Amino acid sequence: MCGFYDDEQKIKKVDIATLNNEYITILSAKHIKYNKTMDITYHINNEEKVFNIPYQTTGHGFKLINRAD
């Protein structure tokens, strides 16, 4: 199960992205099996935050800028 950016690419650890027009770094994308969601942990403005999204969904405002291969 995965979370996806608005362009349907998978959200992955260490991606650089935007959320609500602010640059973020994805720290982790953790599956929460009991309620079929994902916790997307990211770093923004010297803070660590978590955004919970349903499995296999898009349209939450995440836009991929750069992916470390």
All heavy atoms as a GROMACS GRO file, in nm:
protein
  570
    1MET      N    1   0.084  -0.118   0.000
    1MET     CA    2   0.000   0.000   0.000
    1MET      C    3   0.089   0.124   0.000
    1MET      O    4   0.195   0.125   0.058
    1MET     CB    5  -0.091   0.001   0.122
    1MET     CG    6  -0.185  -0.116   0.132
    1MET     SD    7  -0.296  -0.115  -0.006
    1MET     CE    8  -0.343  -0.285  -0.010
    2CYS      N    9   0.041   0.227  -0.062
    2CYS     CA   10   0.124   0.346  -0.078
    2CYS      C   11   0.040   0.472  -0.066
    2CYS      O   12  -0.080   0.470  -0.084
    2CYS     CB   13   0.189   0.346  -0.216
    2CYS     SG   14   0.292   0.204  -0.247
    3GLY      N   15   0.111   0.581  -0.041
    3GLY     CA   16   0.054   0.714  -0.055
    3GLY      C   17   0.114   0.773  -0.182
    3GLY      O   18   0.223   0.736  -0.223
    4PHE      N   19   0.043   0.863  -0.244
    4PHE     CA   20   0.086   0.916  -0.372
    4PHE      C   21   0.084   1.069  -0.375
    4PHE      O   22   0.001   1.132  -0.309
    4PHE     CB   23  -0.004   0.865  -0.486
    4PHE     CG   24   0.006   0.718  -0.507
    4PHE    CD1   25  -0.079   0.631  -0.443
    4PHE    CD2   26   0.102   0.665  -0.592
    4PHE    CE1   27  -0.070   0.494  -0.462
    4PHE    CE2   28   0.112   0.529  -0.613
    4PHE     CZ   29   0.026   0.443  -0.548
    5TYR      N   30   0.177   1.124  -0.454
    5TYR     CA   31   0.175   1.267  -0.484
    5TYR      C   32   0.056   1.296  -0.576
    5TYR      O   33  -0.005   1.204  -0.630
    5TYR     CB   34   0.306   1.309  -0.552
    5TYR     CG   35   0.425   1.302  -0.462
    5TYR    CD1   36   0.517   1.199  -0.474
    5TYR    CD2   37   0.445   1.397  -0.362
    5TYR    CE1   38   0.627   1.192  -0.389
    5TYR    CE2   39   0.554   1.390  -0.279
    5TYR     CZ   40   0.644   1.288  -0.292
    5TYR     OH   41   0.752   1.280  -0.208
    6ASP      N   42   0.027   1.423  -0.595
    6ASP     CA   43  -0.085   1.461  -0.681
    6ASP      C   44  -0.068   1.411  -0.824
    6ASP      O   45  -0.165   1.390  -0.894
    6ASP     CB   46  -0.105   1.613  -0.680
    6ASP     CG   47  -0.162   1.662  -0.547
    6ASP    OD1   48  -0.208   1.579  -0.466
    6ASP    OD2   49  -0.161   1.784  -0.525
    7ASP      N   50   0.058   1.390  -0.869
    7ASP     CA   51   0.082   1.338  -1.004
    7ASP      C   52   0.090   1.186  -1.007
    7ASP      O   53   0.133   1.128  -1.105
    7ASP     CB   54   0.207   1.400  -1.065
    7ASP     CG   55   0.335   1.359  -0.994
    7ASP    OD1   56   0.328   1.283  -0.893
    7ASP    OD2   57   0.442   1.402  -1.036
    8GLU      N   58   0.051   1.119  -0.899
    8GLU     CA   59   0.038   0.974  -0.885
    8GLU      C   60   0.171   0.899  -0.872
    8GLU      O   61   0.174   0.778  -0.884
    8GLU     CB   62  -0.049   0.916  -0.997
    8GLU     CG   63  -0.190   0.973  -0.994
    8GLU     CD   64  -0.282   0.913  -1.098
    8GLU    OE1   65  -0.239   0.823  -1.172
    8GLU    OE2   66  -0.397   0.958  -1.104
    9GLN      N   67   0.282   0.967  -0.843
    9GLN     CA   68   0.407   0.900  -0.809
    9GLN      C   69   0.404   0.865  -0.661
    9GLN      O   70   0.344   0.936  -0.581
    9GLN     CB   71   0.526   0.991  -0.838
    9GLN     CG   72   0.546   1.021  -0.985
    9GLN     CD   73   0.671   1.102  -1.006
    9GLN    OE1   74   0.781   1.049  -0.990
    9GLN    NE2   75   0.656   1.230  -1.037
   10LYS      N   76   0.470   0.755  -0.623
   10LYS     CA   77   0.472   0.712  -0.484
   10LYS      C   78   0.549   0.811  -0.396
   10LYS      O   79   0.652   0.862  -0.436
   10LYS     CB   80   0.538   0.576  -0.471
   10LYS     CG   81   0.456   0.462  -0.522
   10LYS     CD   82   0.529   0.331  -0.499
   10LYS     CE   83   0.449   0.216  -0.557
   10LYS     NZ   84   0.520   0.088  -0.537
   11ILE      N   85   0.498   0.835  -0.276
   11ILE     CA   86   0.568   0.914  -0.176
   11ILE      C   87   0.674   0.825  -0.114
   11ILE      O   88   0.643   0.715  -0.067
   11ILE     CB   89   0.471   0.967  -0.068
   11ILE    CG1   90   0.369   1.061  -0.131
   11ILE    CG2   91   0.548   1.035   0.045
   11ILE    CD1   92   0.259   1.106  -0.036
   12LYS      N   93   0.800   0.871  -0.116
   12LYS     CA   94   0.911   0.792  -0.063
   12LYS      C   95   0.997   0.876   0.032
   12LYS      O   96   1.004   0.998   0.019
   12LYS     CB   97   0.999   0.741  -0.177
   12LYS     CG   98   0.929   0.643  -0.268
   12LYS     CD   99   1.024   0.590  -0.372
   12LYS     CE  100   0.955   0.490  -0.462
   12LYS     NZ  101   1.048   0.437  -0.562
   13LYS      N  102   1.066   0.804   0.120
   13LYS     CA  103   1.157   0.866   0.216
   13LYS      C  104   1.263   0.946   0.143
   13LYS      O  105   1.310   0.906   0.038
   13LYS     CB  106   1.222   0.756   0.299
   13LYS     CG  107   1.313   0.804   0.407
   13LYS     CD  108   1.367   0.686   0.484
   13LYS     CE  109   1.464   0.730   0.592
   13LYS     NZ  110   1.516   0.617   0.667
   14VAL      N  111   1.301   1.059   0.197
   14VAL     CA  112   1.401   1.157   0.152
   14VAL      C  113   1.361   1.234   0.025
   14VAL      O  114   1.442   1.307  -0.030
   14VAL     CB  115   1.546   1.103   0.140
   14VAL    CG1  116   1.596   1.050   0.271
   14VAL    CG2  117   1.562   1.002   0.029
   15ASP      N  118   1.237   1.222  -0.020
   15ASP     CA  119   1.188   1.306  -0.129
   15ASP      C  120   1.183   1.451  -0.083
   15ASP      O  121   1.156   1.479   0.034
   15ASP     CB  122   1.047   1.266  -0.172
   15ASP     CG  123   1.040   1.138  -0.253
   15ASP    OD1  124   1.146   1.088  -0.296
   15ASP    OD2  125   0.927   1.091  -0.274
   16ILE      N  126   1.206   1.541  -0.177
   16ILE     CA  127   1.183   1.684  -0.154
   16ILE      C  128   1.053   1.715  -0.226
   16ILE      O  129   1.036   1.679  -0.344
   16ILE     CB  130   1.297   1.771  -0.213
   16ILE    CG1  131   1.433   1.728  -0.156
   16ILE    CG2  132   1.270   1.919  -0.188
   16ILE    CD1  133   1.448   1.743  -0.008
   17ALA      N  134   0.962   1.779  -0.158
   17ALA     CA  135   0.829   1.804  -0.214
   17ALA      C  136   0.777   1.938  -0.166
   17ALA      O  137   0.843   2.008  -0.088
   17ALA     CB  138   0.734   1.692  -0.170
   18THR      N  139   0.659   1.974  -0.212
   18THR     CA  140   0.589   2.088  -0.156
   18THR      C  141   0.455   2.040  -0.100
   18THR      O  142   0.396   1.944  -0.149
   18THR     CB  143   0.563   2.200  -0.260
   18THR    OG1  144   0.483   2.150  -0.366
   18THR    CG2  145   0.693   2.257  -0.314
   19LEU      N  146   0.412   2.109   0.002
   19LEU     CA  147   0.281   2.087   0.061
   19LEU      C  148   0.228   2.226   0.093
   19LEU      O  149   0.291   2.301   0.168
   19LEU     CB  150   0.290   2.001   0.188
   19LEU     CG  151   0.161   1.977   0.263
   19LEU    CD1  152   0.060   1.901   0.176
   19LEU    CD2  153   0.186   1.901   0.391
   20ASN      N  154   0.116   2.261   0.034
   20ASN     CA  155   0.059   2.395   0.050
   20ASN      C  156   0.162   2.503   0.017
   20ASN      O  157   0.178   2.600   0.091
   20ASN     CB  158   0.004   2.413   0.191
   20ASN     CG  159  -0.102   2.312   0.222
   20ASN    OD1  160  -0.182   2.274   0.136
   20ASN    ND2  161  -0.105   2.265   0.345
   21ASN      N  162   0.235   2.483  -0.092
   21ASN     CA  163   0.334   2.577  -0.145
   21ASN      C  164   0.454   2.600  -0.054
   21ASN      O  165   0.523   2.700  -0.065
   21ASN     CB  166   0.269   2.711  -0.182
   21ASN     CG  167   0.169   2.695  -0.292
   21ASN    OD1  168   0.194   2.625  -0.390
   21ASN    ND2  169   0.052   2.756  -0.277
   22GLU      N  170   0.482   2.508   0.039
   22GLU     CA  171   0.599   2.515   0.125
   22GLU      C  172   0.685   2.391   0.101
   22GLU      O  173   0.632   2.281   0.089
   22GLU     CB  174   0.559   2.523   0.272
   22GLU     CG  175   0.486   2.652   0.308
   22GLU     CD  176   0.473   2.667   0.457
   22GLU    OE1  177   0.574   2.704   0.520
   22GLU    OE2  178   0.364   2.642   0.509
   23TYR      N  179   0.817   2.410   0.095
   23TYR     CA  180   0.908   2.298   0.073
   23TYR      C  181   0.916   2.210   0.197
   23TYR      O  182   0.926   2.260   0.309
   23TYR     CB  183   1.047   2.349   0.036
   23TYR     CG  184   1.053   2.398  -0.106
   23TYR    CD1  185   1.029   2.531  -0.135
   23TYR    CD2  186   1.082   2.311  -0.210
   23TYR    CE1  187   1.032   2.577  -0.266
   23TYR    CE2  188   1.086   2.356  -0.342
   23TYR     CZ  189   1.061   2.489  -0.369
   23TYR     OH  190   1.064   2.533  -0.498
   24ILE      N  191   0.912   2.078   0.174
   24ILE     CA  192   0.923   1.980   0.281
   24ILE      C  193   1.020   1.870   0.239
   24ILE      O  194   1.047   1.851   0.121
   24ILE     CB  195   0.786   1.918   0.318
   24ILE    CG1  196   0.729   1.839   0.200
   24ILE    CG2  197   0.689   2.026   0.364
   24ILE    CD1  198   0.606   1.757   0.234
   25THR      N  199   1.071   1.797   0.338
   25THR     CA  200   1.150   1.677   0.314
   25THR      C  201   1.075   1.561   0.380
   25THR      O  202   1.041   1.568   0.498
   25THR     CB  203   1.289   1.688   0.378
   25THR    OG1  204   1.355   1.802   0.321
   25THR    CG2  205   1.372   1.563   0.351
   26ILE      N  206   1.049   1.456   0.303
   26ILE     CA  207   0.979   1.340   0.356
   26ILE      C  208   1.078   1.260   0.441
   26ILE      O  209   1.183   1.219   0.393
   26ILE     CB  210   0.923   1.250   0.243
   26ILE    CG1  211   0.832   1.330   0.148
   26ILE    CG2  212   0.853   1.128   0.301
   26ILE    CD1  213   0.706   1.385   0.210
   27LEU      N  214   1.042   1.238   0.566
   27LEU     CA  215   1.127   1.161   0.657
   27LEU      C  216   1.088   1.014   0.660
   27LEU      O  217   1.173   0.927   0.674
   27LEU     CB  218   1.121   1.219   0.798
   27LEU     CG  219   1.165   1.365   0.811
   27LEU    CD1  220   1.143   1.414   0.954
   27LEU    CD2  221   1.309   1.381   0.769
   28SER      N  222   0.959   0.986   0.647
   28SER     CA  223   0.913   0.846   0.642
   28SER      C  224   0.769   0.841   0.590
   28SER      O  225   0.696   0.938   0.596
   28SER     CB  226   0.920   0.780   0.780
   28SER     OG  227   0.824   0.834   0.867
   29ALA      N  228   0.737   0.725   0.537
   29ALA     CA  229   0.600   0.695   0.493
   29ALA      C  230   0.565   0.560   0.554
   29ALA      O  231   0.609   0.455   0.506
   29ALA     CB  232   0.592   0.690   0.341
   30LYS      N  233   0.492   0.563   0.664
   30LYS     CA  234   0.468   0.443   0.745
   30LYS      C  235   0.324   0.393   0.729
   30LYS      O  236   0.230   0.471   0.744
   30LYS     CB  237   0.495   0.478   0.891
   30LYS     CG  238   0.488   0.363   0.985
   30LYS     CD  239   0.525   0.411   1.125
   30LYS     CE  240   0.540   0.296   1.220
   30LYS     NZ  241   0.580   0.344   1.353
   31HIS      N  242   0.310   0.264   0.701
   31HIS     CA  243   0.179   0.202   0.686
   31HIS      C  244   0.116   0.179   0.823
   31HIS      O  245   0.182   0.128   0.914
   31HIS     CB  246   0.191   0.068   0.616
   31HIS     CG  247   0.242   0.078   0.476
   31HIS    ND1  248   0.210  -0.012   0.380
   31HIS    CD2  249   0.322   0.169   0.415
   31HIS    CE1  250   0.268   0.020   0.267
   31HIS    NE2  251   0.337   0.130   0.286
   32ILE      N  252  -0.010   0.214   0.835
   32ILE     CA  253  -0.088   0.187   0.956
   32ILE      C  254  -0.196   0.086   0.913
   32ILE      O  255  -0.298   0.122   0.858
   32ILE     CB  256  -0.153   0.315   1.014
   32ILE    CG1  257  -0.052   0.429   1.024
   32ILE    CG2  258  -0.221   0.285   1.146
   32ILE    CD1  259   0.064   0.404   1.116
   33LYS      N  260  -0.168  -0.043   0.936
   33LYS     CA  261  -0.252  -0.149   0.881
   33LYS      C  262  -0.393  -0.152   0.938
   33LYS      O  263  -0.489  -0.177   0.866
   33LYS     CB  264  -0.186  -0.285   0.902
   33LYS     CG  265  -0.062  -0.302   0.819
   33LYS     CD  266   0.001  -0.437   0.841
   33LYS     CE  267   0.129  -0.447   0.759
   33LYS     NZ  268   0.193  -0.577   0.775
   34TYR      N  269  -0.409  -0.126   1.068
   34TYR     CA  270  -0.539  -0.145   1.130
   34TYR      C  271  -0.647  -0.050   1.076
   34TYR      O  272  -0.765  -0.081   1.080
   34TYR     CB  273  -0.531  -0.137   1.283
   34TYR     CG  274  -0.514   0.003   1.338
   34TYR    CD1  275  -0.624   0.081   1.371
   34TYR    CD2  276  -0.387   0.056   1.360
   34TYR    CE1  277  -0.608   0.210   1.422
   34TYR    CE2  278  -0.371   0.182   1.411
   34TYR     CZ  279  -0.481   0.258   1.441
   34TYR     OH  280  -0.465   0.385   1.492
   35ASN      N  281  -0.607   0.067   1.023
   35ASN     CA  282  -0.709   0.157   0.968
   35ASN      C  283  -0.682   0.194   0.822
   35ASN      O  284  -0.742   0.286   0.769
   35ASN     CB  285  -0.724   0.282   1.054
   35ASN     CG  286  -0.600   0.369   1.057
   35ASN    OD1  287  -0.499   0.338   0.995
   35ASN    ND2  288  -0.606   0.478   1.130
   36LYS      N  289  -0.590   0.120   0.757
   36LYS     CA  290  -0.559   0.136   0.615
   36LYS      C  291  -0.524   0.280   0.576
   36LYS      O  292  -0.578   0.336   0.482
   36LYS     CB  293  -0.674   0.084   0.529
   36LYS     CG  294  -0.696  -0.064   0.546
   36LYS     CD  295  -0.804  -0.117   0.455
   36LYS     CE  296  -0.821  -0.266   0.480
   36LYS     NZ  297  -0.924  -0.323   0.396
   37THR      N  298  -0.433   0.337   0.656
   37THR     CA  299  -0.383   0.471   0.627
   37THR      C  300  -0.231   0.470   0.629
   37THR      O  301  -0.169   0.368   0.657
   37THR     CB  302  -0.433   0.575   0.730
   37THR    OG1  303  -0.380   0.543   0.858
   37THR    CG2  304  -0.585   0.582   0.734
   38MET      N  305  -0.173   0.585   0.596
   38MET     CA  306  -0.028   0.603   0.604
   38MET      C  307   0.001   0.731   0.680
   38MET      O  308  -0.066   0.832   0.660
   38MET     CB  309   0.032   0.615   0.464
   38MET     CG  310   0.025   0.488   0.384
   38MET     SD  311   0.125   0.497   0.238
   38MET     CE  312   0.288   0.492   0.308
   39ASP      N  313   0.101   0.725   0.767
   39ASP     CA  314   0.152   0.845   0.832
   39ASP      C  315   0.272   0.893   0.750
   39ASP      O  316   0.372   0.822   0.739
   39ASP     CB  317   0.198   0.816   0.975
   39ASP     CG  318   0.083   0.815   1.074
   39ASP    OD1  319  -0.028   0.860   1.038
   39ASP    OD2  320   0.105   0.770   1.187
   40ILE      N  321   0.260   1.009   0.691
   40ILE     CA  322   0.368   1.072   0.617
   40ILE      C  323   0.434   1.170   0.713
   40ILE      O  324   0.374   1.271   0.750
   40ILE     CB  325   0.317   1.145   0.491
   40ILE    CG1  326   0.229   1.053   0.405
   40ILE    CG2  327   0.433   1.204   0.412
   40ILE    CD1  328   0.296   0.930   0.352
   41THR      N  329   0.556   1.139   0.756
   41THR     CA  330   0.631   1.227   0.846
   41THR      C  331   0.723   1.311   0.761
   41THR      O  332   0.793   1.260   0.674
   41THR     CB  333   0.713   1.144   0.947
   41THR    OG1  334   0.624   1.055   1.016
   41THR    CG2  335   0.782   1.235   1.048
   42TYR      N  336   0.721   1.442   0.784
   42TYR     CA  337   0.801   1.532   0.702
   42TYR      C  338   0.860   1.644   0.788
   42TYR      O  339   0.817   1.668   0.900
   42TYR     CB  340   0.719   1.590   0.587
   42TYR     CG  341   0.597   1.670   0.629
   42TYR    CD1  342   0.605   1.808   0.642
   42TYR    CD2  343   0.476   1.608   0.655
   42TYR    CE1  344   0.494   1.882   0.680
   42TYR    CE2  345   0.365   1.681   0.692
   42TYR     CZ  346   0.375   1.817   0.704
   42TYR     OH  347   0.265   1.890   0.743
   43HIS      N  348   0.961   1.710   0.733
   43HIS     CA  349   1.030   1.819   0.799
   43HIS      C  350   0.996   1.948   0.726
   43HIS      O  351   1.007   1.956   0.604
   43HIS     CB  352   1.181   1.792   0.793
   43HIS     CG  353   1.261   1.887   0.872
   43HIS    ND1  354   1.326   1.993   0.818
   43HIS    CD2  355   1.286   1.892   1.006
   43HIS    CE1  356   1.388   2.060   0.912
   43HIS    NE2  357   1.365   2.000   1.027
   44ILE      N  358   0.952   2.048   0.802
   44ILE     CA  359   0.917   2.178   0.746
   44ILE      C  360   0.950   2.285   0.849
   44ILE      O  361   0.915   2.270   0.967
   44ILE     CB  362   0.769   2.184   0.703
   44ILE    CG1  363   0.736   2.316   0.636
   44ILE    CG2  364   0.677   2.158   0.819
   44ILE    CD1  365   0.599   2.321   0.571
   45ASN      N  366   1.018   2.390   0.805
   45ASN     CA  367   1.050   2.503   0.894
   45ASN      C  368   1.106   2.459   1.028
   45ASN      O  369   1.060   2.502   1.134
   45ASN     CB  370   0.926   2.591   0.916
   45ASN     CG  371   0.875   2.650   0.788
   45ASN    OD1  372   0.951   2.677   0.696
   45ASN    ND2  373   0.745   2.668   0.779
   46ASN      N  374   1.205   2.371   1.026
   46ASN     CA  375   1.270   2.321   1.147
   46ASN      C  376   1.177   2.246   1.241
   46ASN      O  377   1.202   2.238   1.361
   46ASN     CB  378   1.342   2.433   1.223
   46ASN     CG  379   1.453   2.494   1.140
   46ASN    OD1  380   1.528   2.422   1.075
   46ASN    ND2  381   1.462   2.625   1.142
   47GLU      N  382   1.067   2.194   1.189
   47GLU     CA  383   0.973   2.114   1.267
   47GLU      C  384   0.949   1.981   1.198
   47GLU      O  385   0.954   1.973   1.076
   47GLU     CB  386   0.837   2.184   1.278
   47GLU     CG  387   0.834   2.307   1.364
   47GLU     CD  388   0.692   2.362   1.373
   47GLU    OE1  389   0.602   2.286   1.414
   47GLU    OE2  390   0.674   2.477   1.336
   48GLU      N  391   0.919   1.880   1.277
   48GLU     CA  392   0.878   1.751   1.223
   48GLU      C  393   0.727   1.739   1.241
   48GLU      O  394   0.676   1.760   1.351
   48GLU     CB  395   0.949   1.639   1.299
   48GLU     CG  396   0.931   1.503   1.238
   48GLU     CD  397   1.015   1.398   1.308
   48GLU    OE1  398   1.139   1.411   1.306
   48GLU    OE2  399   0.955   1.305   1.365
   49LYS      N  400   0.658   1.709   1.132
   49LYS     CA  401   0.512   1.697   1.137
   49LYS      C  402   0.468   1.566   1.073
   49LYS      O  403   0.542   1.506   0.996
   49LYS     CB  404   0.446   1.814   1.064
   49LYS     CG  405   0.472   1.948   1.130
   49LYS     CD  406   0.390   2.055   1.067
   49LYS     CE  407   0.412   2.186   1.141
   49LYS     NZ  408   0.322   2.290   1.094
   50VAL      N  409   0.346   1.524   1.106
   50VAL     CA  410   0.289   1.401   1.050
   50VAL      C  411   0.156   1.434   0.985
   50VAL      O  412   0.074   1.507   1.040
   50VAL     CB  413   0.268   1.294   1.160
   50VAL    CG1  414   0.204   1.170   1.103
   50VAL    CG2  415   0.400   1.260   1.228
   51PHE      N  416   0.137   1.378   0.865
   51PHE     CA  417   0.013   1.394   0.791
   51PHE      C  418  -0.039   1.254   0.765
   51PHE      O  419   0.033   1.170   0.710
   51PHE     CB  420   0.042   1.467   0.659
   51PHE     CG  421  -0.078   1.521   0.588
   51PHE    CD1  422  -0.129   1.645   0.621
   51PHE    CD2  423  -0.139   1.449   0.487
   51PHE    CE1  424  -0.238   1.697   0.554
   51PHE    CE2  425  -0.248   1.500   0.420
   51PHE     CZ  426  -0.298   1.624   0.454
   52ASN      N  427  -0.161   1.224   0.804
   52ASN     CA  428  -0.218   1.091   0.786
   52ASN      C  429  -0.310   1.092   0.664
   52ASN      O  430  -0.398   1.177   0.654
   52ASN     CB  431  -0.295   1.050   0.912
   52ASN     CG  432  -0.347   0.910   0.903
   52ASN    OD1  433  -0.457   0.887   0.859
   52ASN    ND2  434  -0.265   0.815   0.944
   53ILE      N  435  -0.287   0.997   0.572
   53ILE     CA  436  -0.368   0.987   0.451
   53ILE      C  437  -0.415   0.843   0.431
   53ILE      O  438  -0.348   0.750   0.475
   53ILE     CB  439  -0.291   1.034   0.325
   53ILE    CG1  440  -0.168   0.947   0.299
   53ILE    CG2  441  -0.253   1.180   0.336
   53ILE    CD1  442  -0.098   0.975   0.168
   54PRO      N  443  -0.528   0.822   0.365
   54PRO     CA  444  -0.571   0.686   0.333
   54PRO      C  445  -0.477   0.621   0.231
   54PRO      O  446  -0.416   0.690   0.150
   54PRO     CB  447  -0.710   0.705   0.271
   54PRO     CG  448  -0.751   0.842   0.309
   54PRO     CD  449  -0.626   0.922   0.328
   55TYR      N  450  -0.465   0.488   0.237
   55TYR     CA  451  -0.386   0.412   0.138
   55TYR      C  452  -0.430   0.448  -0.003
   55TYR      O  453  -0.549   0.470  -0.029
   55TYR     CB  454  -0.410   0.262   0.152
   55TYR     CG  455  -0.338   0.192   0.263
   55TYR    CD1  456  -0.375   0.063   0.297
   55TYR    CD2  457  -0.234   0.248   0.335
   55TYR    CE1  458  -0.312  -0.007   0.398
   55TYR    CE2  459  -0.170   0.180   0.436
   55TYR     CZ  460  -0.210   0.052   0.467
   55TYR     OH  461  -0.147  -0.016   0.567
   56GLN      N  462  -0.337   0.447  -0.093
   56GLN     CA  463  -0.359   0.458  -0.237
   56GLN      C  464  -0.446   0.576  -0.277
   56GLN      O  465  -0.536   0.563  -0.359
   56GLN     CB  466  -0.418   0.327  -0.292
   56GLN     CG  467  -0.326   0.210  -0.271
   56GLN     CD  468  -0.379   0.081  -0.329
   56GLN    OE1  469  -0.498   0.064  -0.349
   56GLN    NE2  470  -0.290  -0.012  -0.355
   57THR      N  471  -0.418   0.692  -0.220
   57THR     CA  472  -0.495   0.811  -0.256
   57THR      C  473  -0.402   0.923  -0.302
   57THR      O  474  -0.284   0.925  -0.270
   57THR     CB  475  -0.580   0.862  -0.138
   57THR    OG1  476  -0.495   0.895  -0.029
   57THR    CG2  477  -0.683   0.761  -0.096
   58THR      N  478  -0.457   1.015  -0.379
   58THR     CA  479  -0.387   1.136  -0.423
   58THR      C  480  -0.473   1.255  -0.384
   58THR      O  481  -0.582   1.239  -0.330
   58THR     CB  482  -0.366   1.136  -0.576
   58THR    OG1  483  -0.493   1.133  -0.639
   58THR    CG2  484  -0.284   1.018  -0.621
   59GLY      N  485  -0.423   1.375  -0.416
   59GLY     CA  486  -0.505   1.494  -0.395
   59GLY      C  487  -0.495   1.554  -0.257
   59GLY      O  488  -0.585   1.625  -0.214
   60HIS      N  489  -0.386   1.528  -0.187
   60HIS     CA  490  -0.369   1.584  -0.052
   60HIS      C  491  -0.276   1.705  -0.052
   60HIS      O  492  -0.244   1.757   0.054
   60HIS     CB  493  -0.316   1.476   0.043
   60HIS     CG  494  -0.411   1.361   0.056
   60HIS    ND1  495  -0.526   1.367   0.131
   60HIS    CD2  496  -0.409   1.239   0.000
   60HIS    CE1  497  -0.589   1.252   0.122
   60HIS    NE2  498  -0.520   1.172   0.043
   61GLY      N  499  -0.232   1.748  -0.169
   61GLY     CA  500  -0.149   1.867  -0.179
   61GLY      C  501   0.001   1.842  -0.186
   61GLY      O  502   0.079   1.936  -0.194
   62PHE      N  503   0.043   1.716  -0.181
   62PHE     CA  504   0.185   1.682  -0.192
   62PHE      C  505   0.226   1.686  -0.338
   62PHE      O  506   0.163   1.621  -0.423
   62PHE     CB  507   0.213   1.542  -0.138
   62PHE     CG  508   0.201   1.529   0.011
   62PHE    CD1  509   0.085   1.479   0.067
   62PHE    CD2  510   0.306   1.565   0.094
   62PHE    CE1  511   0.075   1.464   0.204
   62PHE    CE2  512   0.296   1.550   0.231
   62PHE     CZ  513   0.180   1.501   0.287
   63LYS      N  514   0.334   1.760  -0.369
   63LYS     CA  515   0.386   1.766  -0.507
   63LYS      C  516   0.535   1.740  -0.503
   63LYS      O  517   0.610   1.810  -0.435
   63LYS     CB  518   0.358   1.903  -0.569
   63LYS     CG  519   0.210   1.926  -0.588
   63LYS     CD  520   0.179   2.056  -0.654
   63LYS     CE  521   0.028   2.064  -0.667
   63LYS     NZ  522  -0.021   2.196  -0.684
   64LEU      N  523   0.578   1.637  -0.577
   64LEU     CA  524   0.718   1.598  -0.581
   64LEU      C  525   0.801   1.704  -0.654
   64LEU      O  526   0.768   1.748  -0.762
   64LEU     CB  527   0.733   1.463  -0.652
   64LEU     CG  528   0.875   1.409  -0.665
   64LEU    CD1  529   0.935   1.381  -0.528
   64LEU    CD2  530   0.874   1.283  -0.749
   65ILE      N  531   0.914   1.744  -0.591
   65ILE     CA  532   1.009   1.839  -0.651
   65ILE      C  533   1.135   1.764  -0.694
   65ILE      O  534   1.183   1.781  -0.805
   65ILE     CB  535   1.046   1.950  -0.551
   65ILE    CG1  536   0.923   2.028  -0.509
   65ILE    CG2  537   1.153   2.043  -0.609
   65ILE    CD1  538   0.850   2.100  -0.619
   66ASN      N  539   1.189   1.679  -0.603
   66ASN     CA  540   1.314   1.608  -0.633
   66ASN      C  541   1.316   1.477  -0.558
   66ASN      O  542   1.279   1.471  -0.441
   66ASN     CB  543   1.433   1.695  -0.591
   66ASN     CG  544   1.564   1.639  -0.639
   66ASN    OD1  545   1.570   1.548  -0.719
   66ASN    ND2  546   1.672   1.695  -0.586
   67ARG      N  547   1.362   1.373  -0.625
   67ARG     CA  548   1.372   1.241  -0.563
   67ARG      C  549   1.516   1.196  -0.563
   67ARG      O  550   1.581   1.195  -0.667
   67ARG     CB  551   1.286   1.140  -0.639
   67ARG     CG  552   1.307   0.997  -0.593
   67ARG     CD  553   1.198   0.905  -0.638
   67ARG     NE  554   1.083   0.931  -0.554
   67ARG     CZ  555   0.958   0.907  -0.591
   67ARG    NH1  556   0.930   0.862  -0.710
   67ARG    NH2  557   0.859   0.932  -0.508
   68ALA      N  558   1.566   1.157  -0.447
   68ALA     CA  559   1.702   1.101  -0.438
   68ALA      C  560   1.693   0.954  -0.480
   68ALA      O  561   1.610   0.880  -0.430
   68ALA     CB  562   1.754   1.110  -0.295
   69ASP      N  563   1.775   0.915  -0.577
   69ASP     CA  564   1.769   0.777  -0.626
   69ASP      C  565   1.854   0.683  -0.551
   69ASP      O  566   1.945   0.690  -0.493
   69ASP     CB  567   1.806   0.772  -0.774
   69ASP     CG  568   1.699   0.842  -0.859
   69ASP    OD1  569   1.582   0.827  -0.829
   69ASP    OD2  570   1.738   0.910  -0.955
   0.00000   0.00000   0.00000
